[in-house]
Amino acid sequence: MLNAILTGISIGLGLAVSVGPYFLFLVNTSLVEGKSSASYLATGVALNDLVFLTVAFLSVNFLIQNVTFIESAKGYAGFFILAYGIYTILKKPAEKSEKRVKLNPKDKLKNIILGFAFNGINPSVFVFWFATVGILISKTNFTRNQTLAVFLSIVCTTYTSDLIKVRLAEFFSHYFTESVIKNVNRIVGSLLIVGACYLLVKAFVL
């Protein structure tokens, strides 16, 4: 069991240092809206990972045999990411307050749902979970419980690393003036648009 947990932690650490749309989204949220908003965003992502994990165990064989389903999902995700990228470029930076802002339950739920949805439509996350489940089930000697331990370790490791990223972003937030945040939004939005265009081309052209 210890080997399974260490395997999950090592995979989680590998994911933690990767830079993708979600990483940019998380850090940008922390800089603009504060660590509380970003923390609940990360919670939504972790919950979505757990849902994907459950679905993967139940339907990995179906999805392996239906690759076209995954390709279609990439296309729809591309439209969502494209729209959010454009919104990120056009939106005005929120006014930063020196006072600690306390989120109400509605805002907390909104950020959890946003994180859940953003992670849910990311095709790379979708493919990762199902591919990894398939590999662990078919290519390793792990039992079902050990395989579950691997995945829970991955989720816990990535969630912890996300919270650390949020704290680091808050620590450096005083360097980010309104003009800097505006430029960050433009960079993040542009990268999201590029990623979305890649997904759309892969899904509908190639």
Secondary structure as UniProt FT lines:
FT   HELIX           2..16
FT   HELIX           21..33
FT   HELIX           35..65
FT   HELIX           67..90
FT   HELIX           105..120
FT   HELIX           123..139
FT   HELIX           144..171
FT   HELIX           173..175
FT   HELIX           178..204
//
